[in-house]
Amino acid sequence: MFRRTFWFTSGVAAGVWATTKVNRKLKQLTPESLAATAANKALETGRRVKDRAVGFALDVRDNMAQREAELGEALGIDAEPGLPAPRRYAAIENDRSTPRYIEAPMTSHPKHSYDRNEDH
């Protein structure tokens, strides 16, 4: 009697476990779940690419500064490497007395109308 109960319980447990696994897999394969998974993977890949690009840009900047210093020493130039000072632009006054555009006068008028709907 104990043997039958053991095997019955084992069979029920295996059935519940298998049903649960199959239902989870089916939920993973729905279009919404697949779209969400693809979007998450794309965002993760984008972050990874961005981090590598930023790291590469920083490495390039460091190596550029080092090379500029080496060239400066070789040429006898005693300047610190860096970017030039930013340009400053004068503010343009907004004078409302002059028009923003100038209309060109019409010098010639067509003799014939080219509107096809005019004849009808």
LUMKE-742545 format. One record per residue (C-alpha): residue number from 0; chain; x, y, z. Coordinates in nm, 3 decimals. Each point is the difference from the previous one (the first is absolute). Layout:
BEGIN
<doza><torlum>NUM</torlum><lumdo>A</lumdo><c1>X</c1><c2>Y</c2><c3>Z</c3></doza>
...
! end
This chain:
BEGIN
<doza><torlum>0</torlum><lumdo>A</lumdo><c1>0.000</c1><c2>0.000</c2><c3>0.000</c3></doza>
<doza><torlum>1</torlum><lumdo>A</lumdo><c1>0.281</c1><c2>0.240</c2><c3>0.085</c3></doza>
<doza><torlum>2</torlum><lumdo>A</lumdo><c1>0.166</c1><c2>-0.072</c2><c3>-0.335</c3></doza>
<doza><torlum>3</torlum><lumdo>A</lumdo><c1>-0.309</c1><c2>0.096</c2><c3>-0.198</c3></doza>
<doza><torlum>4</torlum><lumdo>A</lumdo><c1>-0.042</c1><c2>0.323</c2><c3>0.195</c3></doza>
<doza><torlum>5</torlum><lumdo>A</lumdo><c1>0.367</c1><c2>0.088</c2><c3>-0.057</c3></doza>
<doza><torlum>6</torlum><lumdo>A</lumdo><c1>-0.020</c1><c2>-0.056</c2><c3>-0.375</c3></doza>
<doza><torlum>7</torlum><lumdo>A</lumdo><c1>-0.334</c1><c2>0.180</c2><c3>-0.027</c3></doza>
<doza><torlum>8</torlum><lumdo>A</lumdo><c1>0.141</c1><c2>0.301</c2><c3>0.185</c3></doza>
<doza><torlum>9</torlum><lumdo>A</lumdo><c1>0.317</c1><c2>-0.009</c2><c3>-0.211</c3></doza>
<doza><torlum>10</torlum><lumdo>A</lumdo><c1>-0.208</c1><c2>-0.007</c2><c3>-0.319</c3></doza>
<doza><torlum>11</torlum><lumdo>A</lumdo><c1>-0.216</c1><c2>0.291</c2><c3>0.113</c3></doza>
<doza><torlum>12</torlum><lumdo>A</lumdo><c1>0.310</c1><c2>0.202</c2><c3>0.096</c3></doza>
<doza><torlum>13</torlum><lumdo>A</lumdo><c1>0.165</c1><c2>-0.078</c2><c3>-0.337</c3></doza>
<doza><torlum>14</torlum><lumdo>A</lumdo><c1>-0.319</c1><c2>0.102</c2><c3>-0.183</c3></doza>
<doza><torlum>15</torlum><lumdo>A</lumdo><c1>-0.028</c1><c2>0.328</c2><c3>0.189</c3></doza>
<doza><torlum>16</torlum><lumdo>A</lumdo><c1>0.369</c1><c2>0.073</c2><c3>-0.059</c3></doza>
<doza><torlum>17</torlum><lumdo>A</lumdo><c1>-0.026</c1><c2>-0.077</c2><c3>-0.374</c3></doza>
<doza><torlum>18</torlum><lumdo>A</lumdo><c1>-0.319</c1><c2>0.205</c2><c3>-0.039</c3></doza>
<doza><torlum>19</torlum><lumdo>A</lumdo><c1>0.161</c1><c2>0.295</c2><c3>0.176</c3></doza>
<doza><torlum>20</torlum><lumdo>A</lumdo><c1>0.311</c1><c2>-0.021</c2><c3>-0.222</c3></doza>
<doza><torlum>21</torlum><lumdo>A</lumdo><c1>-0.207</c1><c2>-0.019</c2><c3>-0.318</c3></doza>
<doza><torlum>22</torlum><lumdo>A</lumdo><c1>-0.220</c1><c2>0.295</c2><c3>0.103</c3></doza>
<doza><torlum>23</torlum><lumdo>A</lumdo><c1>0.306</c1><c2>0.213</c2><c3>0.080</c3></doza>
<doza><torlum>24</torlum><lumdo>A</lumdo><c1>0.155</c1><c2>-0.081</c2><c3>-0.337</c3></doza>
<doza><torlum>25</torlum><lumdo>A</lumdo><c1>-0.327</c1><c2>0.080</c2><c3>-0.180</c3></doza>
<doza><torlum>26</torlum><lumdo>A</lumdo><c1>-0.018</c1><c2>0.336</c2><c3>0.177</c3></doza>
<doza><torlum>27</torlum><lumdo>A</lumdo><c1>0.358</c1><c2>0.073</c2><c3>-0.107</c3></doza>
<doza><torlum>28</torlum><lumdo>A</lumdo><c1>-0.091</c1><c2>-0.069</c2><c3>-0.363</c3></doza>
<doza><torlum>29</torlum><lumdo>A</lumdo><c1>-0.295</c1><c2>0.241</c2><c3>-0.022</c3></doza>
<doza><torlum>30</torlum><lumdo>A</lumdo><c1>0.053</c1><c2>0.294</c2><c3>-0.239</c3></doza>
<doza><torlum>31</torlum><lumdo>A</lumdo><c1>-0.014</c1><c2>0.253</c2><c3>0.285</c3></doza>
<doza><torlum>32</torlum><lumdo>A</lumdo><c1>0.262</c1><c2>-0.186</c2><c3>0.201</c3></doza>
<doza><torlum>33</torlum><lumdo>A</lumdo><c1>0.225</c1><c2>-0.043</c2><c3>-0.303</c3></doza>
<doza><torlum>34</torlum><lumdo>A</lumdo><c1>-0.030</c1><c2>0.372</c2><c3>-0.081</c3></doza>
<doza><torlum>35</torlum><lumdo>A</lumdo><c1>0.084</c1><c2>0.097</c2><c3>0.358</c3></doza>
<doza><torlum>36</torlum><lumdo>A</lumdo><c1>0.299</c1><c2>-0.233</c2><c3>0.004</c3></doza>
<doza><torlum>37</torlum><lumdo>A</lumdo><c1>0.126</c1><c2>0.139</c2><c3>-0.331</c3></doza>
<doza><torlum>38</torlum><lumdo>A</lumdo><c1>-0.042</c1><c2>0.358</c2><c3>0.124</c3></doza>
<doza><torlum>39</torlum><lumdo>A</lumdo><c1>0.189</c1><c2>-0.076</c2><c3>0.321</c3></doza>
<doza><torlum>40</torlum><lumdo>A</lumdo><c1>0.284</c1><c2>-0.163</c2><c3>-0.195</c3></doza>
<doza><torlum>41</torlum><lumdo>A</lumdo><c1>0.016</c1><c2>0.298</c2><c3>-0.236</c3></doza>
<doza><torlum>42</torlum><lumdo>A</lumdo><c1>0.018</c1><c2>0.246</c2><c3>0.289</c3></doza>
<doza><torlum>43</torlum><lumdo>A</lumdo><c1>0.270</c1><c2>-0.206</c2><c3>0.170</c3></doza>
<doza><torlum>44</torlum><lumdo>A</lumdo><c1>0.202</c1><c2>-0.017</c2><c3>-0.322</c3></doza>
<doza><torlum>45</torlum><lumdo>A</lumdo><c1>-0.041</c1><c2>0.375</c2><c3>-0.051</c3></doza>
<doza><torlum>46</torlum><lumdo>A</lumdo><c1>0.128</c1><c2>0.071</c2><c3>0.349</c3></doza>
<doza><torlum>47</torlum><lumdo>A</lumdo><c1>0.295</c1><c2>-0.230</c2><c3>-0.054</c3></doza>
<doza><torlum>48</torlum><lumdo>A</lumdo><c1>0.088</c1><c2>0.167</c2><c3>-0.333</c3></doza>
<doza><torlum>49</torlum><lumdo>A</lumdo><c1>-0.034</c1><c2>0.346</c2><c3>0.154</c3></doza>
<doza><torlum>50</torlum><lumdo>A</lumdo><c1>0.229</c1><c2>-0.090</c2><c3>0.289</c3></doza>
<doza><torlum>51</torlum><lumdo>A</lumdo><c1>0.262</c1><c2>-0.136</c2><c3>-0.238</c3></doza>
<doza><torlum>52</torlum><lumdo>A</lumdo><c1>-0.025</c1><c2>0.307</c2><c3>-0.223</c3></doza>
<doza><torlum>53</torlum><lumdo>A</lumdo><c1>0.043</c1><c2>0.234</c2><c3>0.296</c3></doza>
<doza><torlum>54</torlum><lumdo>A</lumdo><c1>0.297</c1><c2>-0.202</c2><c3>0.121</c3></doza>
<doza><torlum>55</torlum><lumdo>A</lumdo><c1>0.151</c1><c2>0.008</c2><c3>-0.348</c3></doza>
<doza><torlum>56</torlum><lumdo>A</lumdo><c1>-0.050</c1><c2>0.378</c2><c3>-0.025</c3></doza>
<doza><torlum>57</torlum><lumdo>A</lumdo><c1>0.170</c1><c2>0.051</c2><c3>0.336</c3></doza>
<doza><torlum>58</torlum><lumdo>A</lumdo><c1>0.292</c1><c2>-0.221</c2><c3>-0.106</c3></doza>
<doza><torlum>59</torlum><lumdo>A</lumdo><c1>0.035</c1><c2>0.194</c2><c3>-0.325</c3></doza>
<doza><torlum>60</torlum><lumdo>A</lumdo><c1>-0.003</c1><c2>0.331</c2><c3>0.188</c3></doza>
<doza><torlum>61</torlum><lumdo>A</lumdo><c1>0.265</c1><c2>-0.119</c2><c3>0.247</c3></doza>
<doza><torlum>62</torlum><lumdo>A</lumdo><c1>0.223</c1><c2>-0.137</c2><c3>-0.275</c3></doza>
<doza><torlum>63</torlum><lumdo>A</lumdo><c1>-0.047</c1><c2>0.319</c2><c3>-0.203</c3></doza>
<doza><torlum>64</torlum><lumdo>A</lumdo><c1>0.109</c1><c2>0.215</c2><c3>0.294</c3></doza>
<doza><torlum>65</torlum><lumdo>A</lumdo><c1>0.299</c1><c2>-0.226</c2><c3>0.060</c3></doza>
<doza><torlum>66</torlum><lumdo>A</lumdo><c1>0.103</c1><c2>0.016</c2><c3>-0.366</c3></doza>
<doza><torlum>67</torlum><lumdo>A</lumdo><c1>-0.041</c1><c2>0.378</c2><c3>-0.008</c3></doza>
<doza><torlum>68</torlum><lumdo>A</lumdo><c1>0.225</c1><c2>0.027</c2><c3>0.302</c3></doza>
<doza><torlum>69</torlum><lumdo>A</lumdo><c1>0.261</c1><c2>-0.223</c2><c3>-0.169</c3></doza>
<doza><torlum>70</torlum><lumdo>A</lumdo><c1>-0.015</c1><c2>0.209</c2><c3>-0.318</c3></doza>
<doza><torlum>71</torlum><lumdo>A</lumdo><c1>0.019</c1><c2>0.321</c2><c3>0.202</c3></doza>
<doza><torlum>72</torlum><lumdo>A</lumdo><c1>0.314</c1><c2>-0.126</c2><c3>0.175</c3></doza>
<doza><torlum>73</torlum><lumdo>A</lumdo><c1>0.153</c1><c2>-0.111</c2><c3>-0.330</c3></doza>
<doza><torlum>74</torlum><lumdo>A</lumdo><c1>-0.074</c1><c2>0.337</c2><c3>-0.164</c3></doza>
<doza><torlum>75</torlum><lumdo>A</lumdo><c1>0.091</c1><c2>0.205</c2><c3>0.306</c3></doza>
<doza><torlum>76</torlum><lumdo>A</lumdo><c1>-0.347</c1><c2>0.137</c2><c3>0.052</c3></doza>
<doza><torlum>77</torlum><lumdo>A</lumdo><c1>-0.090</c1><c2>0.050</c2><c3>0.366</c3></doza>
<doza><torlum>78</torlum><lumdo>A</lumdo><c1>-0.376</c1><c2>0.005</c2><c3>-0.019</c3></doza>
<doza><torlum>79</torlum><lumdo>A</lumdo><c1>-0.238</c1><c2>-0.210</c2><c3>0.199</c3></doza>
<doza><torlum>80</torlum><lumdo>A</lumdo><c1>-0.208</c1><c2>-0.229</c2><c3>-0.213</c3></doza>
<doza><torlum>81</torlum><lumdo>A</lumdo><c1>-0.366</c1><c2>0.079</c2><c3>-0.009</c3></doza>
<doza><torlum>82</torlum><lumdo>A</lumdo><c1>-0.279</c1><c2>0.138</c2><c3>-0.202</c3></doza>
<doza><torlum>83</torlum><lumdo>A</lumdo><c1>0.010</c1><c2>0.357</c2><c3>-0.131</c3></doza>
<doza><torlum>84</torlum><lumdo>A</lumdo><c1>-0.209</c1><c2>0.261</c2><c3>0.173</c3></doza>
<doza><torlum>85</torlum><lumdo>A</lumdo><c1>-0.361</c1><c2>0.004</c2><c3>-0.119</c3></doza>
<doza><torlum>86</torlum><lumdo>A</lumdo><c1>-0.095</c1><c2>0.269</c2><c3>-0.249</c3></doza>
<doza><torlum>87</torlum><lumdo>A</lumdo><c1>-0.223</c1><c2>0.279</c2><c3>0.111</c3></doza>
<doza><torlum>88</torlum><lumdo>A</lumdo><c1>-0.254</c1><c2>0.143</c2><c3>-0.239</c3></doza>
<doza><torlum>89</torlum><lumdo>A</lumdo><c1>-0.144</c1><c2>0.347</c2><c3>0.024</c3></doza>
<doza><torlum>90</torlum><lumdo>A</lumdo><c1>-0.371</c1><c2>0.013</c2><c3>0.061</c3></doza>
<doza><torlum>91</torlum><lumdo>A</lumdo><c1>-0.199</c1><c2>0.121</c2><c3>-0.299</c3></doza>
<doza><torlum>92</torlum><lumdo>A</lumdo><c1>-0.249</c1><c2>0.269</c2><c3>0.082</c3></doza>
<doza><torlum>93</torlum><lumdo>A</lumdo><c1>-0.357</c1><c2>-0.062</c2><c3>-0.102</c3></doza>
<doza><torlum>94</torlum><lumdo>A</lumdo><c1>-0.082</c1><c2>0.316</c2><c3>-0.194</c3></doza>
<doza><torlum>95</torlum><lumdo>A</lumdo><c1>-0.368</c1><c2>-0.010</c2><c3>-0.089</c3></doza>
<doza><torlum>96</torlum><lumdo>A</lumdo><c1>0.014</c1><c2>0.304</c2><c3>-0.229</c3></doza>
<doza><torlum>97</torlum><lumdo>A</lumdo><c1>0.163</c1><c2>-0.199</c2><c3>-0.280</c3></doza>
<doza><torlum>98</torlum><lumdo>A</lumdo><c1>-0.189</c1><c2>-0.290</c2><c3>-0.153</c3></doza>
<doza><torlum>99</torlum><lumdo>A</lumdo><c1>0.142</c1><c2>-0.348</c2><c3>0.038</c3></doza>
<doza><torlum>100</torlum><lumdo>A</lumdo><c1>-0.046</c1><c2>-0.067</c2><c3>-0.370</c3></doza>
<doza><torlum>101</torlum><lumdo>A</lumdo><c1>-0.015</c1><c2>0.217</c2><c3>-0.305</c3></doza>
<doza><torlum>102</torlum><lumdo>A</lumdo><c1>-0.271</c1><c2>-0.061</c2><c3>-0.253</c3></doza>
<doza><torlum>103</torlum><lumdo>A</lumdo><c1>0.120</c1><c2>0.004</c2><c3>-0.357</c3></doza>
<doza><torlum>104</torlum><lumdo>A</lumdo><c1>-0.219</c1><c2>0.208</c2><c3>-0.228</c3></doza>
<doza><torlum>105</torlum><lumdo>A</lumdo><c1>-0.172</c1><c2>-0.183</c2><c3>-0.282</c3></doza>
<doza><torlum>106</torlum><lumdo>A</lumdo><c1>0.154</c1><c2>0.119</c2><c3>-0.324</c3></doza>
<doza><torlum>107</torlum><lumdo>A</lumdo><c1>-0.212</c1><c2>-0.189</c2><c3>-0.249</c3></doza>
<doza><torlum>108</torlum><lumdo>A</lumdo><c1>-0.348</c1><c2>-0.143</c2><c3>0.008</c3></doza>
<doza><torlum>109</torlum><lumdo>A</lumdo><c1>-0.093</c1><c2>-0.303</c2><c3>-0.204</c3></doza>
<doza><torlum>110</torlum><lumdo>A</lumdo><c1>-0.221</c1><c2>0.082</c2><c3>-0.299</c3></doza>
<doza><torlum>111</torlum><lumdo>A</lumdo><c1>-0.188</c1><c2>-0.330</c2><c3>0.021</c3></doza>
<doza><torlum>112</torlum><lumdo>A</lumdo><c1>-0.133</c1><c2>-0.174</c2><c3>0.302</c3></doza>
<doza><torlum>113</torlum><lumdo>A</lumdo><c1>0.129</c1><c2>-0.351</c2><c3>0.048</c3></doza>
<doza><torlum>114</torlum><lumdo>A</lumdo><c1>-0.273</c1><c2>-0.105</c2><c3>0.238</c3></doza>
<doza><torlum>115</torlum><lumdo>A</lumdo><c1>-0.175</c1><c2>-0.294</c2><c3>-0.164</c3></doza>
<doza><torlum>116</torlum><lumdo>A</lumdo><c1>-0.308</c1><c2>0.034</c2><c3>0.218</c3></doza>
<doza><torlum>117</torlum><lumdo>A</lumdo><c1>-0.067</c1><c2>0.355</c2><c3>-0.119</c3></doza>
<doza><torlum>118</torlum><lumdo>A</lumdo><c1>-0.140</c1><c2>-0.107</c2><c3>-0.340</c3></doza>
<doza><torlum>119</torlum><lumdo>A</lumdo><c1>-0.268</c1><c2>-0.226</c2><c3>0.147</c3></doza>
! end
